[in-house]
Amino acid sequence: MCTRTIHINDSLMEQVRPMFPNDDVLQRWLEQQMESILMNYSAQHKPKPPCSYTDEEMYAIVKERLQSLEKGTAELVDGEEVFSQIRKRYGFKASVT
């Protein structure tokens, strides 16, 4: 278990204290509330993986790229530019060797 110190308004705490039979029950309730808040926060702020396309989205992307290759409209992007974009977008430390 992790121990943290939080500050709660004294008058507010005095308003709710009578609702609990003792300090141990109040403490457990506060811990449960904080755990619930942290779990919800964590669930809402999980980073998405770098490649989070569905199968259908990936199929459409590959199909479009293949069509541009077949039509001769595809553009070659320099390797260093690709890795620069990867570093900027995903934070990877990739480089051309």
C-alpha positions in Angstrom: 0.0 0.0 0.0 1.1 3.5 -0.7 0.7 6.3 1.8 -0.1 9.8 0.7 -1.1 12.9 2.7 -4.1 14.9 1.5 -5.6 18.1 2.9 -9.3 18.3 3.5 -11.2 21.3 4.7 -11.7 21.0 8.5 -15.2 22.2 8.6 -16.2 19.9 5.7 -14.6 16.9 7.6 -16.5 17.8 10.7 -19.8 17.8 8.8 -19.3 14.3 7.6 -17.5 12.8 10.6 -20.8 12.1 12.5 -22.0 10.0 9.6 -19.4 7.3 10.4 -19.4 5.2 13.5 -15.6 5.7 14.1 -12.4 7.0 12.5 -11.4 3.6 11.2 -14.6 3.3 9.1 -14.2 6.9 7.9 -10.6 6.1 6.9 -11.6 2.9 5.0 -14.3 4.8 3.2 -11.9 7.6 2.2 -9.4 5.1 0.9 -12.1 3.3 -1.1 -13.2 6.6 -2.6 -9.7 7.6 -3.6 -9.0 4.1 -5.1 -12.2 4.4 -7.2 -11.3 7.9 -8.3 -7.8 6.8 -9.3 -9.1 3.7 -11.2 -11.5 5.8 -13.2 -8.8 8.4 -13.9 -6.4 5.7 -15.0 -9.0 4.1 -17.3 -9.8 7.4 -19.0 -6.2 8.5 -19.5 -4.5 5.3 -20.7 -2.2 6.1 -23.6 -3.3 4.5 -26.9 -0.8 2.2 -28.5 1.1 3.8 -31.4 -0.7 1.7 -34.0 -4.3 1.5 -32.9 -6.1 0.9 -36.2 -8.8 -1.6 -36.6 -8.4 -4.4 -39.2 -10.9 -2.6 -41.4 -9.0 0.7 -41.1 -5.6 -0.9 -41.8 -7.1 -2.7 -44.9 -8.4 0.6 -46.3 -5.0 2.3 -45.7 -3.1 -0.5 -47.4 -5.6 -0.7 -50.3 -5.2 3.1 -50.8 -1.4 2.9 -50.8 -1.4 0.0 -53.2 -3.7 1.9 -55.6 -1.4 4.9 -55.5 1.6 2.6 -56.3 -0.3 1.1 -59.2 -1.3 4.5 -60.6 2.2 5.8 -60.2 1.1 8.6 -57.8 2.9 7.3 -54.7 5.6 9.5 -53.3 8.8 8.3 -51.9 9.5 9.7 -48.4 13.1 9.9 -47.3 13.9 7.4 -44.5 15.2 10.1 -42.2 12.0 12.0 -42.6 10.0 8.9 -41.7 12.0 8.3 -38.6 11.8 12.0 -37.7 8.0 11.8 -37.9 8.0 8.6 -35.8 10.1 10.2 -33.1 7.9 13.3 -33.0 4.6 11.4 -33.0 5.3 8.4 -30.8 8.4 9.4 -28.9 10.5 6.4 -30.3 14.2 6.9 -30.5 14.4 5.4 -34.0 17.1 6.3 -36.6 18.3 5.3 -40.0 21.4 3.1 -39.7 
